[in-house]
Amino acid sequence: METFGRGCLYIIVGIGVLLLLAIVTQSHINIPIFIAIPLVILAFFIAKKKTDDNNK
């Protein structure tokens, strides 16, 4: 459960950074689905790795 929460947190922070970037540049940011899905998988992979390191 800790991994899921941490992965969701990383995704929310990433979306927040993109939102801030879009506000600062006053533009639209479009991310294709074939780029977004690997980024979500990467966020959960990093969260799992960090959780496993904490459990050792």
Residue, then its C-alpha position, 0 to 999 in steps of 0.5 A: m500500500e505504501t508503494f501505491g501511495r508513493g507512486c500516486l504522490y510522484i504522479i501528482v507532483g509531476i502533474g503539478v510541475l507540468l501545470l506550473l510550467a504551462i502557467v509560466t509559459q502560458s501555453h498548452i502541454n500535450i503529452p501523447i499516451f505512448i509517452a504518458i504510460p511509460l512515465v506512470i510505470l516509471a513512477f511506480f517502479i521508482a516508488k517500489k524501489k524506494t519502498d524495498d530499500n526502506n524495508k531492508 
